[in-house]
Amino acid sequence: MPFLIRYDVDGTMREIELNPAPSDVDYPEAEAMTITASIEGNPIIQRPMRDGRVRKWIFRGWGKGSEPYETQWNTLQSLTSGHRSQNGQDPYVYLWEDVSGVGGFDRYDSEGNRVFTRVRIAQANRVPRNGGGPVRYDSTLEFYIADDTYTSF
């Protein structure tokens, strides 16, 4: 049950499985909609065509002593839309995960192939945890949906 990211590098699609995987996700809890009343008092439900709310993959407690974490962290920073755009690359990457059981990122097509969701990674940031000993971080990958086929909102 993986967290996967696909991204283009000079015309070649690469796919990585996050290891260490995020320890938590932060997805919107409620559907993106508003309910208003018509003049007659009937409810009017409005849903956006695209969901602009932020989603997050959170990595807790990893530090510089972990080579897999550091290597992965450098890769995640390189996948932010700003970094990719500055380097002449497509700012979009594609995510898939079936660990959290929420968020709608575990889609399959009719033939059983994974359907990745196109996103823009806004930022990858990390904050040192308080306390003594080796430095550990709480790291966050923040992204926005940029996929017209994504309807789980």
C-alpha atoms as a printed R data frame, in Angstrom:
    type eleno elety resid chain resno       x      y       z
1   ATOM     1    CA   MET     A     1   0.000  0.000   0.000
2   ATOM     2    CA   PRO     A     2   2.166  2.844  -1.301
3   ATOM     3    CA   PHE     A     3   2.351  6.583  -1.695
4   ATOM     4    CA   LEU     A     4   3.526  7.114  -5.298
5   ATOM     5    CA   ILE     A     5   4.626 10.156  -7.314
6   ATOM     6    CA   ARG     A     6   5.073 10.237 -11.095
7   ATOM     7    CA   TYR     A     7   6.838 13.092 -12.816
8   ATOM     8    CA   ASP     A     8   8.358 13.929 -16.178
9   ATOM     9    CA   VAL     A     9  12.094 14.392 -16.628
10  ATOM    10    CA   ASP     A    10  13.034 15.414 -20.167
11  ATOM    11    CA   GLY     A    11  10.200 13.416 -21.733
12  ATOM    12    CA   THR     A    12  10.623 10.319 -19.572
13  ATOM    13    CA   MET     A    13   8.077  9.550 -16.853
14  ATOM    14    CA   ARG     A    14   9.619  8.493 -13.547
15  ATOM    15    CA   GLU     A    15   7.786  6.944 -10.651
16  ATOM    16    CA   ILE     A    16   8.920  6.840  -7.035
17  ATOM    17    CA   GLU     A    17   7.433  5.180  -3.994
18  ATOM    18    CA   LEU     A    18   7.841  7.329  -0.909
19  ATOM    19    CA   ASN     A    19   9.920  5.489   1.661
20  ATOM    20    CA   PRO     A    20   9.718  6.680   4.335
21  ATOM    21    CA   ALA     A    21   6.037  7.168   3.625
22  ATOM    22    CA   PRO     A    22   4.069 10.057   5.083
23  ATOM    23    CA   SER     A    23   2.978  9.440   8.658
24  ATOM    24    CA   ASP     A    24  -0.205 11.437   8.161
25  ATOM    25    CA   VAL     A    25  -2.342 13.137   5.521
26  ATOM    26    CA   ASP     A    26  -4.377 16.312   5.777
27  ATOM    27    CA   TYR     A    27  -7.244 16.295   3.282
28  ATOM    28    CA   PRO     A    28 -10.387 18.451   3.461
29  ATOM    29    CA   GLU     A    29 -13.009 16.701   5.581
30  ATOM    30    CA   ALA     A    30 -16.135 18.107   3.983
31  ATOM    31    CA   GLU     A    31 -17.261 18.330   0.381
32  ATOM    32    CA   ALA     A    32 -16.488 21.569  -1.436
33  ATOM    33    CA   MET     A    33 -19.959 23.052  -1.696
34  ATOM    34    CA   THR     A    34 -22.177 25.839  -0.505
35  ATOM    35    CA   ILE     A    35 -25.868 25.653   0.264
36  ATOM    36    CA   THR     A    36 -28.033 28.725  -0.117
37  ATOM    37    CA   ALA     A    37 -31.769 29.209  -0.215
38  ATOM    38    CA   SER     A    38 -33.743 30.344  -3.224
39  ATOM    39    CA   ILE     A    39 -36.363 33.089  -2.942
40  ATOM    40    CA   GLU     A    40 -38.938 30.338  -2.449
41  ATOM    41    CA   GLY     A    41 -36.851 28.817   0.355
42  ATOM    42    CA   ASN     A    42 -35.637 25.787  -1.597
43  ATOM    43    CA   PRO     A    43 -32.026 24.722  -1.011
44  ATOM    44    CA   ILE     A    44 -29.545 25.459  -3.798
45  ATOM    45    CA   ILE     A    45 -26.402 23.337  -3.685
46  ATOM    46    CA   GLN     A    46 -23.409 24.729  -5.567
47  ATOM    47    CA   ARG     A    47 -20.213 22.777  -6.219
48  ATOM    48    CA   PRO     A    48 -17.069 24.120  -7.885
49  ATOM    49    CA   MET     A    49 -15.781 22.685 -11.148
50  ATOM    50    CA   ARG     A    50 -12.347 22.224  -9.563
51  ATOM    51    CA   ASP     A    51 -11.321 21.947  -5.921
52  ATOM    52    CA   GLY     A    52  -8.754 24.600  -4.958
53  ATOM    53    CA   ARG     A    53  -8.238 23.474  -1.363
54  ATOM    54    CA   VAL     A    54  -4.784 22.444  -0.185
55  ATOM    55    CA   ARG     A    55  -3.925 18.843   0.669
56  ATOM    56    CA   LYS     A    56  -0.890 17.738   2.647
57  ATOM    57    CA   TRP     A    57   1.302 14.704   3.103
58  ATOM    58    CA   ILE     A    58   3.053 14.967   6.470
59  ATOM    59    CA   PHE     A    59   6.284 13.265   7.544
60  ATOM    60    CA   ARG     A    60   6.892 13.371  11.306
61  ATOM    61    CA   GLY     A    61  10.139 12.840  13.171
62  ATOM    62    CA   TRP     A    62  12.647 12.249  10.375
63  ATOM    63    CA   GLY     A    63  16.094 13.796  10.546
64  ATOM    64    CA   LYS     A    64  19.428 14.284   8.887
65  ATOM    65    CA   GLY     A    65  20.701 10.962  10.235
66  ATOM    66    CA   SER     A    66  18.437  9.058   7.860
67  ATOM    67    CA   GLU     A    67  19.942  8.807   4.370
68  ATOM    68    CA   PRO     A    68  16.686  7.573   2.732
69  ATOM    69    CA   TYR     A    69  14.814 10.540   4.217
70  ATOM    70    CA   GLU     A    70  17.415 13.099   3.095
71  ATOM    71    CA   THR     A    71  17.543 11.710  -0.442
72  ATOM    72    CA   GLN     A    72  13.762 11.649  -0.645
73  ATOM    73    CA   TRP     A    73  13.512 15.151   0.842
74  ATOM    74    CA   ASN     A    74  15.788 16.556  -1.874
75  ATOM    75    CA   THR     A    75  13.630 14.880  -4.518
76  ATOM    76    CA   LEU     A    76  10.413 16.263  -3.001
77  ATOM    77    CA   GLN     A    77  11.832 19.787  -2.970
78  ATOM    78    CA   SER     A    78  12.752 19.439  -6.645
79  ATOM    79    CA   LEU     A    79   9.137 18.500  -7.473
80  ATOM    80    CA   THR     A    80   7.563 21.760  -6.308
81  ATOM    81    CA   SER     A    81   5.870 23.574  -9.180
82  ATOM    82    CA   GLY     A    82   8.069 26.650  -8.703
83  ATOM    83    CA   HIS     A    83  11.290 24.649  -8.882
84  ATOM    84    CA   ARG     A    84  10.097 22.640 -11.887
85  ATOM    85    CA   SER     A    85   8.955 25.788 -13.744
86  ATOM    86    CA   GLN     A    86  12.280 27.534 -13.092
87  ATOM    87    CA   ASN     A    87  14.052 24.561 -14.647
88  ATOM    88    CA   GLY     A    88  11.855 24.488 -17.763
89  ATOM    89    CA   GLN     A    89   9.919 21.399 -16.676
90  ATOM    90    CA   ASP     A    90   6.196 20.721 -16.543
91  ATOM    91    CA   PRO     A    91   5.030 22.100 -13.150
92  ATOM    92    CA   TYR     A    92   2.595 19.210 -12.685
93  ATOM    93    CA   VAL     A    93   3.307 15.875 -11.037
94  ATOM    94    CA   TYR     A    94   0.987 12.914 -10.479
95  ATOM    95    CA   LEU     A    95   0.068 11.321  -7.147
96  ATOM    96    CA   TRP     A    96  -1.501  8.036  -6.092
97  ATOM    97    CA   GLU     A    97  -1.996  6.569  -2.641
98  ATOM    98    CA   ASP     A    98  -4.142  3.866  -1.105
99  ATOM    99    CA   VAL     A    99  -2.953  4.078   2.483
100 ATOM   100    CA   SER     A   100  -5.228  6.699   4.035
101 ATOM   101    CA   GLY     A   101  -8.490  5.381   2.594
102 ATOM   102    CA   VAL     A   102  -9.705  8.953   2.045
103 ATOM   103    CA   GLY     A   103  -9.074 11.746  -0.425
104 ATOM   104    CA   GLY     A   104  -9.905  9.896  -3.649
105 ATOM   105    CA   PHE     A   105  -6.286  9.227  -4.651
106 ATOM   106    CA   ASP     A   106  -6.735  5.458  -4.960
107 ATOM   107    CA   ARG     A   107  -8.502  5.371  -8.329
108 ATOM   108    CA   TYR     A   108  -8.268  2.549 -10.873
109 ATOM   109    CA   ASP     A   109  -9.405  2.404 -14.484
110 ATOM   110    CA   SER     A   110 -11.663 -0.342 -15.892
111 ATOM   111    CA   GLU     A   111  -8.626 -2.538 -16.606
112 ATOM   112    CA   GLY     A   112  -7.299 -2.332 -13.048
113 ATOM   113    CA   ASN     A   113  -4.509  0.178 -13.732
114 ATOM   114    CA   ARG     A   114  -3.802  2.931 -11.244
115 ATOM   115    CA   VAL     A   115  -5.150  6.353 -12.206
116 ATOM   116    CA   PHE     A   116  -2.768  9.031 -10.946
117 ATOM   117    CA   THR     A   117  -4.097 12.487 -10.025
118 ATOM   118    CA   ARG     A   118  -2.408 15.532 -11.561
119 ATOM   119    CA   VAL     A   119  -1.366 18.085  -8.933
120 ATOM   120    CA   ARG     A   120   0.830 21.126  -8.399
121 ATOM   121    CA   ILE     A   121   3.082 20.813  -5.387
122 ATOM   122    CA   ALA     A   122   3.008 24.286  -3.859
123 ATOM   123    CA   GLN     A   123   5.734 23.727  -1.303
124 ATOM   124    CA   ALA     A   124   7.801 21.219   0.572
125 ATOM   125    CA   ASN     A   125   8.743 22.549   3.965
126 ATOM   126    CA   ARG     A   126  10.142 21.196   7.176
127 ATOM   127    CA   VAL     A   127  10.342 22.534  10.696
128 ATOM   128    CA   PRO     A   128  12.777 21.286  13.351
129 ATOM   129    CA   ARG     A   129  11.108 19.615  16.329
130 ATOM   130    CA   ASN     A   130  11.768 20.962  19.803
131 ATOM   131    CA   GLY     A   131  13.921 18.993  22.220
132 ATOM   132    CA   GLY     A   132  17.458 17.826  22.624
133 ATOM   133    CA   GLY     A   133  19.427 15.223  20.764
134 ATOM   134    CA   PRO     A   134  19.639 14.757  17.008
135 ATOM   135    CA   VAL     A   135  17.615 17.211  14.936
136 ATOM   136    CA   ARG     A   136  14.296 15.782  13.780
137 ATOM   137    CA   TYR     A   137  11.818 17.452  11.472
138 ATOM   138    CA   ASP     A   138   8.123 17.626  10.838
139 ATOM   139    CA   SER     A   139   7.976 17.915   7.059
140 ATOM   140    CA   THR     A   140   4.991 18.773   4.895
141 ATOM   141    CA   LEU     A   141   4.328 18.395   1.187
142 ATOM   142    CA   GLU     A   142   1.469 20.754   0.209
143 ATOM   143    CA   PHE     A   143  -0.337 20.294  -3.088
144 ATOM   144    CA   TYR     A   144  -3.390 21.378  -5.067
145 ATOM   145    CA   ILE     A   145  -5.496 19.301  -7.420
146 ATOM   146    CA   ALA     A   146  -5.053 20.265 -11.089
147 ATOM   147    CA   ASP     A   147  -6.922 17.348 -12.656
148 ATOM   148    CA   ASP     A   148 -10.264 17.642 -14.438
149 ATOM   149    CA   THR     A   149 -10.937 13.930 -13.907
150 ATOM   150    CA   TYR     A   150 -10.685 14.236 -10.117
151 ATOM   151    CA   THR     A   151 -14.199 14.376  -8.668
152 ATOM   152    CA   SER     A   152 -13.687 13.412  -5.016
153 ATOM   153    CA   PHE     A   153 -14.549 16.793  -3.560
